[in-house]
Amino acid sequence: MTRLLLFLLLAAAPARAAQDDFLMGSVVKSDRWTMDRAQDRELFDGNVSFRNPKYTLKADHALYDRRTKTWDITGGVYILRTFEDKSQVQTDCDRARYLEDGEKAFLERGALPVRMKYTGADGKTLYGRSDRARAENKTGLMYFTGDFALSTDNLDIYSMRGLYDRNTRTFLIEDSTPLAVGKREGYDFAINSERIKFFRDSRDIKFYNNVTGWVKDNPERPFVQK
């Protein structure tokens, strides 16, 4: 089992970026490690993993390009991000790329879509999927493109594109007339509009422009056995 301390990778990075970087203080493990000095690259193969207090990552392969400070991670990529309030974001995908200097991550589907699960400090869950996702740490934005879906225990939103803003904790869905289907307070509904805004914590939802659809009364009554 190869062990490689990566603290030197961030030596030249700005102070704030180094504090936020998901590799800070991590130990990378893999079955095999190769140093390509001609191209200044490190290759990790087989059971690749690393963890620190904020991040856990697992994959089949990883390549680090020292010249561009870029990570390319492939094969059964699993990423777990834990926050101070004990909330978590779990991500599964086939391919991921991380740019250290820009603090950007790119996630792509393989046989299965990019899948995400957010578990709040209150234990409530939120699920998402898309063909591709791009996360920008500096701006706090995450872009989802291609067959995007967002789900709670009583709501599903479908579109081809979505945007999550970490600063406002909201999802903005606008493309190909997004659709929201769900059940709220005894009502079933299916609504289209040009834009949908979903609030992560309160689970409120707002519709904007050309709102169409239906809402019907469907109170949940307890089952009575006869």
N, C-alpha and C positions, 0 to 999 in steps of 0.2 A: 504494500500500500504506500503510494507516494504521498508525502506531506510537503507542502511548500508554503512558507509564510509570504504573504503578499503585501506587507506593509510598505515596501519600497515602491510599489506601483503608484502610490499616491503622493510621493514625496514632493513632486513638482506641481501638484494640483493646488488651486486656491484653497484657503482655509475653510470657507463655507462648504465648498464642494467636497472637500475631504471629510468633513463632519457628516455630510449627508450620504456619502457614497456607500453603496450596499456591500462593497468588499472590505470596508475599513475594519481592521482587526480580525479578518477571517483567515481560516486555515483551509486550503483547498485539498481535497483528497480524491484520489483516483487509482484505478488498478495500474495504469501506466502513465508515465509523464515523459515527454520528449521536448528538448530545447533545440529549436532550429535557429542556430546562431547566424546563418547566412541571411535569413529573412527576419531575424529578431522576433521570433514567435515562440510561444509555449503551447504544446498540445497535450490535452488531458483526455484519456480514453478509458471507458469502463467504470461504471458506478461513480461518476463525478458528483461531488457534493461539497458544499461549504455552508457554514452557518456563523452568525454573530448574534448579538442580542436582538437585532431588528429583523434579520433575514435568514431564511433557510432556503437553499437551492439544491435541486437534484436533477441530473441529466445523464445521458449516455456519453456525450462528447462535449468538449469545450476547447476553444482556441482563443488565445490572447495574443493580439498584435501589439507589441510594445510601441511601434512607431506611430500608430494611429490611436493607441489607447482604446482599442475596441475589443469587446468580447463577442464571439459567435458561439452560441450554445444550441445544441441540437439533440433530438431524440428523447421523447418522454420528459420534457422540461416541466419541472414543478417548482413553483416559487411561493413561499409563505412570508408575508410581511406582517409583523406584529407591532402594534402601537402602544404608547404608554398607558392608554385607558383600557388595554386588554382587547381592543377590537382587532380584527384580523382581515387580511385579504389573501385569498388562496387563488393561484393562477396555474392553469395547465395549458400547455401548447406544444407544438412540435418543434418550432424554431424560435429563437430569441436573439436579438442583438442589443448590446448595451454600449453606448458611447460615453466614456468617462468624462471627457472635457465638456461635452454638451449636456451631460446628465439626462440622456434620452434613452428610452428602451423601446424596441420594436418587436412585436410578437406576431407570429404567423401560424395559420392552421396547417395541418397536414391532412391525414385521413379524418381527423376530428377537428371541430372548430376551436378557437381560443375560448377557454371557459374560465369564468371567475366566480368566486363566492366571497361575499363580504359578510362577516359576522360582527354585528355591533356590540358595544359594551353591554347592551341590554339583552343580548342573546338573539336578537332578531336577525334573519338572514335575507340576503339579496343576491340573486343570481344573474349573471350576464354571459352573453356569448357573442362572438363575431368572427369574421374571417381573418381580420387583422386588427391590431391595436397599437397605438403609439402613446407612450407616457412621457411627459416633460416635467421633470422635477422642479425646474426653476420657475415655470409658470403655474404649476399645479393643475395642468390640464391633461386629460386623457381622451384620445380620439378613437372611436370604434368605426370600422367600415366593413361593409359586406355582411348581409344576413344578420343584422344586429337584433338582439332580443334582451329584454330586461324583465325579471320576474320576482314577485314576492309570493307570499302564501295565498293572496287573493287578487293578483293583478299580473297581466302579461302585456308588455309593450313590444311592438314589432316595427322595424324600419330597416333601411339600408345604411343608416349612419346615426351615430350618437356622440355626444360630447359630455364628459364629466368634468366639472369644475370643483377642485378641492377647496377653493377659497369660499365658495357659497354652498358647497355640499349639495349641488343640484346636477341633474342630468338634463340636457337639452337635446331633444330628438326632433329632427326636421329633415325629411327627405322622403320622396316617394309616398307622400301622405301617410305618415305613421299611424298605426292603429293601436288602441288600448282596449283590452278586453278584461273584464273582471267582475267582482262582486264587492259591494260596499254597503254596509248597514242595511242589509236586506234587499238591495237592488242589484240586478244584473245589468251590465251595460257593455256596449261595443261602440266606440267613438273614434272617428277619424278627424284630423285637423291638420293644418299646415305645420304647426309646431306643438310639441308637448313638452311641458317642464315637469320633472318629477323631483320631489324633495326627499333626499336620502333618509333623513332622521325622522321627520314627521310622517312620511309616506303620503303627503298631499300630492295632488296631481292637478295641473292646469292645462287648458286647451286654448289655442290661439288661432284665429282666422279660418274661415270656411269650416266651421265645426258641424259635422254630420254624424248620424248614428241613431242608436236607440237606447232607451233605459226602461226597464220593466220591473214591476214590483214582484219580488220573489222572496218573501220572508222565510227565514229559516225556522221551521217548527220542529220541536223535539219529536223523535220517532216514538210512536205508541204501538206496542205489540198487541195484536188482537188474538 
